[in-house]
Amino acid sequence: MAKDYRKIIQLLKPYPLRLSAIALLNLVSVLFSIFSITMIAPFLSIIFNPESMMTSLPEPSFNADTLIAFLQYAIGLVVREKGTAFALGTVILFVFLLFALKNIFSYLSIVCSVPMRSRITQQLREKCYDRLLILPLSFYGKKRKGDLLSRVINDIQEVDTSILQYVQQLLKELLTLLLFFGMLLFIHVKFTLFVLAVIPIGGLIISSIQRKLKKKSLAAKQQESLILTLSEESIYGLKVIKAFNGIRHRMGQFAKENGKYNRILIKINRLKDLSSPISDFLGMCMVVIILIAGSRLLSTNSRFTAEIFITYLILFTQIINPIKIIAEANANFKKGFASLQRIEELLQAEEEIKEKANAKGINELEEGICFENVGFSYADKKVLQHLSFKIPKGKTVAICGPSGAGKSTIADLLPRFYDVCEGSIRVGKTDIRDLKINELRQLFSIVSQESILFNDTLFNNIALGRPETDVEAVWKAAQMAQIDEFIRGLDQGMQTEVGDRGMKLSGGERQRINIARAFLRNAPILILDEATSALDATSERQVQQAINQLMRDKTCLIIAHRLSTIRLADVILVLEEGKIIERGNHETLMAANGRYKKMVDLQSFME
């Protein structure tokens, strides 16, 4: 538990001044509350025992009797000079003002806490989003997207509502407890210590409930992320679900997981709501104890008068609600701790692709690229084995082979989306692991099979990563990608929204937007990862024309599915089970009558 509370302290650590202001405002609020209640004893004296009003100043002494005596003397002066009715009115007005000031300062403390809460949640979201962009692609192979989205959105919101929202309230209630307990001890030490003996018993019961609550809350968050994953997958794959009449199956699957989630929530709410009635019951038990023990004390202690006893009882009832609120806050904290734990797991996830402290900069490709004895594995699955080849500067190397041979993995290793497990990849004479990551990736333009577009304007999709680019440069890139005429025909031109994943555009249009993005970047190395394999013949011809222009004067790596697109490559590598089994240009490989020729003949027959 102490570890969990240290996490809250870490969240609040950057705001010492604001926390001090919140504590001070709450302190003033509680003091006004105490002052207003201490006026009850002299008020009762005026009504029930007006002759007890002090006519002379008592001897100064630091105890409750002297405090009450001073108040009685002050009120007695008013009674003698203005009358009882005026004295009662004065006391009532004074109590009213004290309560008003108490609530004003309490509200000011809430106002002071709101910007702090908002800033903490804002920073948590930004940290999580930054982490999502930095973590390697391998991380996403192990996690569900719905789970990650739940952490960034729902878990951070849970931290705000279950932890930060209660911080200000907890500060206030803790101060209330301390000051009111201090006042009770001030009135009668032994009596107060006797009454408080029951509190640890209640604390043990509530602590047991809260431990169970944290465990259930963590399970609820995991189930919530699964539901979010199912929803996200269903929206993305809706066309397939409808086409294969899978609606009933998906609905059944969702209903099953949603039912589990609902049952966990019921258990959580039962546990959370149990702390409040337990606190109420314990509070009532203590009030009964005070009434029984106080009545005995009244008959044996002449200094413990009825007015002081009633004031004591009212002061004690004021600590019951803070105890109840603290118990509820702790119950909510347990829910928040479960969310905070999931957020920390994301923020502390290992960043496998790390930049060395003394990494070298690179601005251009002075020499070619060299793969030397490269090996790579996904978990326990061997993908590439002892792979060695070169891509000379200004030349084009194509890689072909069956699915699962490791072609796309080679393309992912170059910009360090993954790091090699064995061997090395060099740009010029430098291992890419010794280079600054951003400067290394600046050398590449990548056009992949999947046309990655964002739900933004055409302009922003083309100018991705280069927000300072002027409109003229973006139009030139669109022209070179042969998409400019299409864009001019749109009502909003470059400011047209492309929709989620670019769904407002055709496959060929989306791919040419990707090519325009590569034209605008104008990087010295071009990676084409099956860039036309998902297109129809007409779209492929248009995109291939744009690609041919993009490849001019570039060092190119082509991952090929359709072998007709790589005939003019300087070197063709045939990959099988992570190994190069053939290499050469198109004519050499056709003459060798090996694996490459069989692939070409098969595709020609299929077409």
C-alpha positions as CSV (number, residue, x, y, z in Angstrom):
1,M,0.0,0.0,0.0
2,A,2.8,2.4,0.9
3,K,4.2,1.8,-2.6
4,D,0.9,2.8,-4.2
5,Y,0.8,6.1,-2.2
6,R,4.3,6.9,-3.2
7,K,3.1,6.8,-6.8
8,I,0.5,9.5,-5.9
9,I,3.3,11.6,-4.3
10,Q,5.3,11.3,-7.5
11,L,2.4,12.6,-9.5
12,L,1.9,15.5,-7.1
13,K,5.6,16.3,-6.6
14,P,5.9,19.0,-9.3
15,Y,3.2,21.1,-7.6
16,P,4.5,22.0,-4.1
17,L,3.2,25.6,-4.1
18,R,-0.3,24.6,-5.3
19,L,-0.5,21.7,-2.8
20,S,0.6,24.1,0.0
21,A,-2.1,26.6,-1.1
22,I,-4.8,23.8,-1.1
23,A,-3.6,22.7,2.4
24,L,-3.6,26.2,3.8
25,L,-7.1,27.0,2.4
26,N,-8.4,23.7,3.9
27,L,-6.7,24.5,7.2
28,V,-8.5,27.9,7.4
29,S,-11.8,26.2,6.4
30,V,-11.5,23.6,9.2
31,L,-10.5,26.2,11.8
32,F,-13.6,28.3,11.0
33,S,-15.6,25.1,11.4
34,I,-14.1,24.4,14.9
35,F,-14.6,28.0,16.0
36,S,-18.3,27.9,15.0
37,I,-18.9,24.7,17.0
38,T,-17.1,25.9,20.1
39,M,-19.6,28.8,20.3
40,I,-22.3,26.2,21.1
41,A,-21.3,25.8,24.8
42,P,-21.7,29.5,25.7
43,F,-24.8,29.7,23.5
44,L,-26.4,26.9,25.6
45,S,-25.3,28.6,28.8
46,I,-27.2,31.7,27.8
47,I,-30.4,29.7,27.2
48,F,-30.3,27.2,30.1
49,N,-28.1,28.7,32.7
50,P,-27.8,32.5,32.3
51,E,-26.7,33.0,35.9
52,S,-23.5,31.0,35.1
53,M,-22.2,33.9,32.9
54,M,-18.8,34.9,34.2
55,T,-18.6,38.4,35.7
56,S,-14.8,38.5,36.0
57,L,-12.0,37.4,33.8
58,P,-10.8,33.8,34.6
59,E,-7.2,33.0,35.4
60,P,-5.2,32.4,32.1
61,S,-4.7,28.6,31.6
62,F,-4.4,26.4,28.5
63,N,-7.4,24.1,28.9
64,A,-11.0,23.8,27.6
65,D,-12.5,25.1,30.8
66,T,-10.6,28.4,30.6
67,L,-11.5,28.7,26.9
68,I,-15.2,28.3,27.7
69,A,-14.9,30.6,30.7
70,F,-13.5,33.4,28.5
71,L,-16.3,33.0,25.9
72,Q,-18.9,33.0,28.8
73,Y,-17.3,36.2,30.2
74,A,-17.4,37.9,26.8
75,I,-21.0,36.9,26.2
76,G,-21.9,37.8,29.7
77,L,-20.8,41.4,29.1
78,V,-23.1,41.6,26.1
79,V,-26.0,40.1,28.1
80,R,-25.6,42.6,30.9
81,E,-25.3,45.6,28.6
82,K,-27.7,44.6,25.7
83,G,-29.8,41.9,27.1
84,T,-30.2,38.1,26.4
85,A,-32.0,38.4,23.1
86,F,-29.3,40.6,21.6
87,A,-26.6,38.3,22.9
88,L,-28.3,35.3,21.3
89,G,-28.6,37.1,18.0
90,T,-24.9,38.1,18.1
91,V,-23.8,34.5,18.7
92,I,-26.1,33.2,15.9
93,L,-24.8,35.9,13.4
94,F,-21.2,35.1,14.4
95,V,-21.8,31.3,13.9
96,F,-23.4,32.1,10.5
97,L,-20.4,34.1,9.4
98,L,-18.0,31.4,10.5
99,F,-19.8,28.8,8.5
100,A,-19.9,31.0,5.5
101,L,-16.2,31.6,5.7
102,K,-15.6,27.9,6.2
103,N,-17.5,27.1,2.9
104,I,-15.8,29.9,1.0
105,F,-12.3,28.7,1.8
106,S,-13.4,25.1,1.1
107,Y,-14.6,26.1,-2.4
108,L,-11.4,28.1,-3.0
109,S,-9.3,25.0,-2.3
110,I,-11.4,23.0,-4.9
111,V,-10.8,25.8,-7.4
112,C,-7.1,25.7,-6.7
113,S,-6.9,21.9,-7.2
114,V,-8.7,21.7,-10.6
115,P,-5.9,23.1,-12.8
116,M,-3.4,20.8,-11.1
117,R,-5.6,17.7,-11.8
118,S,-6.1,18.8,-15.4
119,R,-2.4,19.3,-15.9
120,I,-1.5,15.9,-14.4
121,T,-3.9,14.0,-16.7
122,Q,-2.8,16.1,-19.7
123,Q,0.9,15.1,-19.0
124,L,0.0,11.5,-18.5
125,R,-1.8,11.3,-21.8
126,E,1.1,13.0,-23.6
127,K,3.6,10.7,-21.9
128,C,1.6,7.6,-22.9
129,Y,1.1,8.8,-26.5
130,D,4.9,9.7,-26.8
131,R,5.6,6.2,-25.5
132,L,3.3,4.6,-28.1
133,L,5.2,6.3,-30.9
134,I,8.6,5.4,-29.5
135,L,8.1,1.7,-28.6
136,P,9.3,-0.8,-31.2
137,L,7.0,-2.6,-33.6
138,S,7.7,-5.8,-31.8
139,F,5.9,-4.4,-28.7
140,Y,2.6,-4.2,-30.7
141,G,2.9,-7.8,-31.8
142,K,2.5,-8.7,-28.1
143,K,-0.3,-6.3,-27.1
144,R,-3.9,-5.8,-28.3
145,K,-4.6,-2.4,-29.7
146,G,-7.8,-2.1,-27.6
147,D,-5.8,-2.7,-24.5
148,L,-3.3,0.1,-25.4
149,L,-6.1,2.5,-26.2
150,S,-7.9,1.7,-23.0
151,R,-4.7,2.6,-21.0
152,V,-4.3,6.0,-22.8
153,I,-8.0,7.0,-22.5
154,N,-9.9,5.1,-19.9
155,D,-7.2,4.4,-17.4
156,I,-5.9,8.0,-17.3
157,Q,-9.5,9.2,-16.8
158,E,-9.8,6.7,-14.0
159,V,-6.7,8.1,-12.3
160,D,-8.3,11.5,-12.4
161,T,-11.7,10.5,-11.1
162,S,-10.5,7.9,-8.6
163,I,-7.3,9.5,-7.3
164,L,-6.7,13.2,-8.2
165,Q,-10.3,14.2,-7.6
166,Y,-10.0,12.9,-4.0
167,V,-6.6,14.4,-3.3
168,Q,-8.1,17.8,-2.4
169,Q,-10.9,16.2,-0.4
170,L,-8.5,13.9,1.4
171,L,-6.3,16.8,2.4
172,K,-9.3,18.6,3.8
173,E,-10.6,15.5,5.7
174,L,-7.3,14.6,7.1
175,L,-6.8,18.1,8.5
176,T,-10.4,18.0,9.8
177,L,-9.6,14.7,11.6
178,L,-6.3,16.0,13.1
179,L,-7.7,19.4,14.2
180,F,-11.0,18.0,15.6
181,F,-9.2,15.2,17.4
182,G,-6.8,17.8,18.8
183,M,-9.8,19.8,20.0
184,L,-11.4,16.6,21.6
185,L,-8.1,15.9,23.4
186,F,-7.9,19.5,24.5
187,I,-11.4,19.1,26.1
188,H,-10.7,15.8,27.8
189,V,-7.6,13.6,27.0
190,K,-8.5,10.3,28.8
191,F,-12.1,10.3,27.6
192,T,-11.0,10.8,24.0
193,L,-8.4,8.1,24.1
194,F,-11.0,5.7,25.6
195,V,-13.5,6.5,22.8
196,L,-11.0,6.1,20.0
197,A,-10.0,2.5,20.9
198,V,-12.7,1.1,18.5
199,I,-11.2,2.8,15.4
200,P,-8.4,0.3,14.6
201,I,-11.0,-2.6,14.5
202,G,-12.9,-0.7,11.7
203,G,-9.6,0.1,10.0
204,L,-8.7,-3.6,9.7
205,I,-12.1,-4.4,8.2
206,I,-12.0,-1.6,5.7
207,S,-8.4,-2.4,4.7
208,S,-9.4,-6.0,3.9
209,I,-12.2,-4.8,1.6
210,Q,-9.8,-2.4,-0.2
211,R,-7.2,-5.1,-1.0
212,K,-9.9,-7.1,-2.7
213,L,-11.1,-4.0,-4.5
214,K,-7.8,-3.3,-6.1
215,K,-7.5,-6.9,-7.4
216,K,-11.0,-6.8,-8.9
217,S,-10.4,-3.3,-10.4
218,L,-7.3,-4.6,-12.3
219,A,-9.3,-7.5,-13.7
220,A,-12.0,-5.1,-14.8
221,K,-9.5,-3.0,-16.6
222,Q,-8.2,-6.0,-18.5
223,Q,-11.7,-7.0,-19.4
224,E,-12.5,-3.5,-20.5
225,S,-9.6,-3.4,-22.9
226,L,-10.7,-6.7,-24.4
227,I,-14.2,-5.2,-25.1
228,L,-12.5,-2.2,-26.7
229,T,-10.4,-4.5,-28.8
230,L,-13.5,-6.4,-30.0
231,S,-15.2,-3.1,-30.9
232,E,-12.2,-1.8,-32.8
233,E,-11.7,-5.0,-34.7
234,S,-15.4,-5.2,-35.6
235,I,-15.4,-1.7,-37.0
236,Y,-12.2,-2.3,-39.0
237,G,-13.4,-5.7,-40.3
238,L,-17.1,-4.9,-40.7
239,K,-17.1,-5.7,-44.5
240,V,-15.7,-9.2,-43.8
241,I,-18.1,-9.8,-40.9
242,K,-21.1,-8.9,-43.1
243,A,-19.8,-10.8,-46.1
244,F,-19.3,-14.0,-44.2
245,N,-22.5,-13.6,-42.1
246,G,-20.4,-13.3,-39.0
247,I,-22.6,-10.7,-37.3
248,R,-24.4,-13.2,-34.9
249,H,-21.0,-14.8,-34.0
250,R,-19.4,-11.5,-33.2
251,M,-22.5,-10.3,-31.2
252,G,-22.3,-13.5,-29.2
253,Q,-18.6,-13.1,-28.6
254,F,-19.1,-9.5,-27.5
255,A,-22.1,-10.3,-25.3
256,K,-20.0,-13.0,-23.5
257,E,-17.1,-10.7,-22.7
258,N,-19.5,-7.9,-21.8
259,G,-21.2,-10.2,-19.4
260,K,-17.9,-11.0,-17.7
261,Y,-17.1,-7.3,-17.5
262,N,-20.5,-6.5,-16.0
263,R,-20.2,-9.3,-13.3
264,I,-16.8,-7.9,-12.3
265,L,-18.2,-4.3,-12.1
266,I,-21.0,-5.6,-9.8
267,K,-18.5,-7.1,-7.4
268,I,-16.4,-3.9,-7.5
269,N,-19.3,-1.7,-6.7
270,R,-20.5,-3.9,-3.9
271,L,-17.0,-3.8,-2.3
272,K,-16.6,-0.1,-2.9
273,D,-20.1,0.7,-1.4
274,L,-19.5,-1.6,1.6
275,S,-16.9,0.8,3.2
276,S,-19.5,3.6,3.6
277,P,-22.1,1.6,5.7
278,I,-19.2,0.1,7.8
279,S,-18.0,3.6,8.5
280,D,-21.5,4.7,9.4
281,F,-22.0,1.7,11.8
282,L,-18.6,2.3,13.5
283,G,-19.5,6.0,13.9
284,M,-22.8,5.2,15.5
285,C,-21.1,2.7,17.8
286,M,-18.7,5.4,19.0
287,V,-21.5,7.9,19.5
288,V,-23.3,5.4,21.7
289,I,-20.1,4.8,23.6
290,I,-19.7,8.6,24.2
291,L,-23.3,8.9,25.4
292,I,-22.9,6.0,27.9
293,A,-19.4,7.0,29.1
294,G,-20.2,10.7,29.0
295,S,-23.2,10.4,31.2
296,R,-21.1,8.6,33.8
297,L,-18.4,11.3,33.6
298,L,-21.0,14.0,34.1
299,S,-22.0,12.5,37.4
300,T,-18.4,12.1,38.7
301,N,-16.6,15.2,37.2
302,S,-18.0,18.7,38.1
303,R,-15.7,20.3,35.5
304,F,-17.3,18.3,32.7
305,T,-20.5,20.2,32.4
306,A,-23.5,19.5,30.2
307,E,-22.6,22.3,27.8
308,I,-19.1,21.0,27.4
309,F,-20.4,17.4,27.0
310,I,-22.9,18.5,24.2
311,T,-20.1,20.5,22.5
312,Y,-17.8,17.5,22.8
313,L,-20.5,15.3,21.3
314,I,-21.1,17.7,18.4
315,L,-17.3,18.0,17.7
316,F,-17.1,14.2,17.7
317,T,-20.0,13.8,15.2
318,Q,-18.0,16.1,12.9
319,I,-15.2,13.5,12.6
320,I,-17.6,10.7,11.5
321,N,-18.1,12.1,8.1
322,P,-14.4,12.7,7.4
323,I,-13.7,9.1,8.5
324,K,-16.4,7.9,6.1
325,I,-15.1,10.1,3.2
326,I,-11.5,8.9,3.8
327,A,-12.7,5.3,3.7
328,E,-14.6,6.0,0.4
329,A,-11.5,7.8,-0.9
330,N,-9.3,4.9,-0.1
331,A,-11.8,2.6,-1.9
332,N,-11.7,4.8,-5.0
333,F,-7.9,5.0,-4.7
334,K,-7.7,1.2,-5.1
335,K,-9.6,1.5,-8.4
336,G,-7.3,4.3,-9.4
337,F,-4.2,2.3,-8.4
338,A,-5.2,-0.5,-10.7
339,S,-5.3,2.0,-13.6
340,L,-2.1,3.7,-12.5
341,Q,-0.4,0.3,-12.5
342,R,-1.5,-0.3,-16.1
343,I,-0.3,3.2,-17.2
344,E,3.1,2.6,-15.6
345,E,3.4,-0.8,-17.4
346,L,3.1,1.1,-20.6
347,L,5.5,4.0,-19.6
348,Q,8.1,1.5,-18.4
349,A,7.9,-0.9,-21.3
350,E,11.3,-1.6,-22.6
351,E,12.5,0.5,-25.5
352,E,14.4,-2.1,-27.5
353,I,15.6,0.3,-30.2
354,K,17.9,2.5,-28.3
355,E,20.2,5.3,-29.6
356,K,23.8,5.2,-28.3
357,A,25.0,8.1,-26.2
358,N,27.8,8.8,-28.7
359,A,25.8,8.1,-31.8
360,K,27.1,9.5,-35.0
361,G,25.2,11.9,-37.3
362,I,24.5,11.2,-41.0
363,N,23.1,13.6,-43.6
364,E,23.6,11.7,-46.9
365,L,24.4,8.3,-48.4
366,E,28.1,8.5,-49.4
367,E,28.5,4.8,-50.1
368,G,26.2,1.9,-50.4
369,I,24.4,-0.4,-47.9
370,C,25.8,-3.7,-46.7
371,F,24.1,-6.6,-45.0
372,E,26.7,-8.8,-43.4
373,N,25.8,-12.3,-42.0
374,V,22.5,-10.9,-40.7
375,G,20.2,-13.1,-38.6
376,F,16.9,-12.2,-37.1
377,S,14.1,-14.0,-35.1
378,Y,10.6,-13.1,-33.9
379,A,10.6,-14.6,-30.4
380,D,11.7,-18.3,-31.1
381,K,10.9,-18.2,-34.8
382,K,14.0,-17.8,-37.0
383,V,13.2,-15.5,-39.9
384,L,16.6,-14.6,-41.5
385,Q,19.8,-16.7,-41.5
386,H,23.3,-15.6,-42.4
387,L,22.1,-13.1,-44.9
388,S,24.8,-11.1,-46.8
389,F,24.4,-8.8,-49.7
390,K,25.2,-5.2,-50.8
391,I,23.1,-2.4,-52.3
392,P,25.6,-0.1,-54.1
393,K,24.8,3.6,-54.1
394,G,22.5,4.5,-57.0
395,K,21.7,0.9,-57.8
396,T,18.5,-1.1,-57.4
397,V,18.3,-4.4,-55.6
398,A,15.1,-6.5,-55.7
399,I,14.1,-9.3,-53.3
400,C,11.6,-11.9,-54.3
401,G,10.4,-15.2,-52.8
402,P,7.4,-17.0,-51.3
403,S,5.3,-15.5,-48.5
404,G,7.1,-15.9,-45.1
405,A,10.5,-16.0,-46.6
406,G,11.5,-12.8,-44.7
407,K,11.4,-10.2,-47.5
408,S,9.5,-7.5,-45.6
409,T,11.6,-8.1,-42.5
410,I,14.7,-7.0,-44.5
411,A,12.9,-3.7,-45.3
412,D,12.0,-3.2,-41.6
413,L,15.6,-3.8,-40.5
414,L,17.1,-1.0,-42.6
415,P,15.4,2.0,-40.8
416,R,15.8,0.1,-37.4
417,F,12.1,-0.7,-36.9
418,Y,13.8,-3.8,-35.5
419,D,17.4,-4.6,-34.7
420,V,19.3,-7.5,-36.1
421,C,19.9,-10.5,-33.7
422,E,23.1,-11.5,-35.5
423,G,25.5,-9.8,-37.8
424,S,25.3,-6.1,-38.9
425,I,23.9,-3.7,-41.4
426,R,26.1,-0.9,-42.5
427,V,25.4,2.4,-44.2
428,G,28.7,3.3,-45.8
429,K,31.2,2.0,-43.3
430,T,29.1,2.6,-40.2
431,D,26.8,0.1,-38.4
432,I,23.3,1.6,-38.4
433,R,23.2,0.9,-34.6
434,D,26.0,3.5,-34.2
435,L,24.0,6.2,-36.0
436,K,21.4,8.7,-34.7
437,I,18.0,7.1,-35.2
438,N,16.2,10.2,-36.6
439,E,19.0,11.0,-39.0
440,L,19.2,7.4,-40.2
441,R,15.5,7.3,-40.9
442,Q,15.8,10.6,-42.7
443,L,17.7,8.7,-45.4
444,F,14.7,6.6,-46.4
445,S,11.5,7.0,-48.3
446,I,9.2,4.0,-47.8
447,V,6.2,3.0,-50.0
448,S,4.6,-0.2,-48.6
449,Q,1.8,-2.5,-49.7
450,E,-0.6,-1.0,-47.2
451,S,-1.4,2.6,-48.1
452,I,-1.1,4.3,-44.7
453,L,-3.2,7.5,-44.6
454,F,-4.5,9.4,-41.6
455,N,-7.9,11.0,-41.0
456,D,-6.7,14.4,-42.1
457,T,-6.4,16.6,-45.2
458,L,-4.6,15.5,-48.4
459,F,-2.0,18.3,-47.7
460,N,-1.2,17.0,-44.2
461,N,-1.0,13.4,-45.4
462,I,1.5,14.3,-48.1
463,A,3.5,16.7,-45.9
464,L,3.7,14.2,-43.0
465,G,6.7,15.0,-40.8
466,R,7.3,18.2,-42.7
467,P,4.6,20.7,-41.4
468,E,6.7,23.7,-42.5
469,T,6.5,22.6,-46.2
470,D,4.9,25.2,-48.5
471,V,1.9,24.5,-50.7
472,E,3.9,24.7,-53.9
473,A,6.3,21.9,-52.9
474,V,3.3,19.7,-52.0
475,W,1.6,20.4,-55.3
476,K,4.9,19.5,-57.2
477,A,5.1,16.2,-55.3
478,A,1.4,15.5,-56.2
479,Q,2.2,16.2,-59.8
480,M,5.1,13.9,-59.9
481,A,2.9,11.2,-58.3
482,Q,0.3,11.8,-61.0
483,I,-2.4,12.7,-58.5
484,D,-2.6,16.5,-59.0
485,E,-5.4,16.4,-61.5
486,F,-7.5,14.3,-59.3
487,I,-6.9,16.6,-56.3
488,R,-7.8,19.7,-58.4
489,G,-11.1,18.1,-59.2
490,L,-12.1,18.0,-55.5
491,D,-14.2,20.8,-54.1
492,Q,-11.7,21.5,-51.3
493,G,-8.6,20.5,-53.2
494,M,-5.6,19.9,-50.9
495,Q,-7.8,20.6,-47.8
496,T,-10.1,17.6,-48.6
497,E,-10.4,15.2,-45.6
498,V,-9.5,11.6,-46.7
499,G,-11.5,9.9,-44.0
500,D,-10.5,7.1,-41.6
501,R,-7.5,5.2,-43.2
502,G,-8.2,7.2,-46.4
503,M,-11.5,5.3,-47.1
504,K,-12.8,8.2,-49.2
505,L,-10.2,7.4,-51.8
506,S,-9.7,4.4,-54.1
507,G,-6.7,2.0,-53.6
508,G,-4.8,3.6,-56.5
509,E,-5.4,7.1,-55.2
510,R,-4.3,6.2,-51.7
511,Q,-1.1,4.6,-53.0
512,R,-0.3,7.6,-55.2
513,I,-0.7,9.9,-52.1
514,N,1.9,7.7,-50.4
515,I,4.2,8.1,-53.4
516,A,3.7,11.8,-53.4
517,R,4.8,11.8,-49.7
518,A,8.0,9.9,-50.8
519,F,8.6,12.5,-53.6
520,L,8.3,15.3,-51.2
521,R,10.8,13.8,-48.8
522,N,13.2,13.1,-51.7
523,A,15.4,10.8,-49.5
524,P,18.4,9.1,-51.1
525,I,17.2,5.6,-50.3
526,L,13.9,4.3,-51.5
527,I,12.2,1.1,-50.1
528,L,9.3,-0.3,-52.1
529,D,7.6,-3.1,-50.1
530,E,5.2,-4.7,-52.6
531,A,3.9,-1.3,-53.4
532,T,1.6,-2.4,-56.3
533,S,0.6,-5.9,-55.2
534,A,-2.8,-4.9,-53.9
535,L,-3.9,-2.9,-57.0
536,D,-5.9,-3.7,-60.1
537,A,-4.2,-3.7,-63.5
538,T,-5.2,-0.1,-64.3
539,S,-4.2,1.4,-61.0
540,E,-1.0,-0.7,-61.0
541,R,0.0,0.8,-64.3
542,Q,-0.6,4.4,-63.1
543,V,1.2,3.8,-59.8
544,Q,4.1,2.0,-61.5
545,Q,4.6,5.0,-63.8
546,A,4.9,7.2,-60.7
547,I,7.2,4.8,-59.0
548,N,9.5,4.6,-62.0
549,Q,9.9,8.4,-61.8
550,L,10.4,8.2,-58.1
551,M,13.3,5.7,-58.5
552,R,15.4,7.9,-60.7
553,D,18.8,8.6,-59.1
554,K,17.9,6.7,-56.0
555,T,19.4,3.8,-54.2
556,C,16.5,1.3,-54.2
557,L,15.4,-1.8,-52.4
558,I,12.4,-3.4,-53.9
559,I,10.4,-6.2,-52.2
560,A,8.6,-7.8,-55.1
561,H,5.4,-9.9,-55.3
562,R,4.8,-9.3,-59.0
563,L,8.0,-10.2,-60.7
564,S,7.2,-8.1,-63.8
565,T,8.1,-5.0,-61.7
566,I,11.7,-6.1,-61.0
567,R,13.0,-7.1,-64.5
568,L,15.2,-4.0,-64.7
569,A,16.7,-4.3,-61.2
570,D,20.5,-4.4,-61.1
571,V,20.5,-7.4,-58.8
572,I,17.7,-9.8,-57.9
573,L,17.9,-11.9,-54.7
574,V,15.7,-14.9,-54.4
575,L,14.9,-15.6,-50.7
576,E,13.6,-18.8,-49.3
577,E,13.2,-19.6,-45.5
578,G,15.4,-16.6,-44.7
579,K,18.3,-17.6,-46.9
580,I,19.4,-16.3,-50.3
581,I,19.2,-19.2,-52.7
582,E,19.8,-17.3,-56.0
583,R,21.2,-13.9,-57.0
584,G,21.8,-12.1,-60.3
585,N,20.0,-9.9,-62.8
586,H,16.8,-11.1,-64.7
587,E,18.6,-12.5,-67.7
588,T,21.2,-14.4,-65.6
589,L,18.5,-15.9,-63.3
590,M,16.3,-16.9,-66.2
591,A,19.3,-18.6,-67.9
592,A,20.1,-20.5,-64.7
593,N,16.7,-22.2,-65.0
594,G,16.3,-22.3,-61.2
595,R,13.8,-21.1,-58.6
596,Y,13.4,-17.6,-60.1
597,K,12.6,-18.9,-63.6
598,K,9.9,-21.3,-62.1
599,M,8.3,-18.3,-60.3
600,V,8.3,-16.2,-63.4
601,D,6.8,-19.0,-65.5
602,L,4.2,-19.7,-62.9
603,Q,3.1,-16.0,-62.7
604,S,3.1,-15.8,-66.5
605,F,0.8,-18.8,-66.7
606,M,-1.5,-17.5,-64.0
607,E,-1.8,-14.1,-65.7
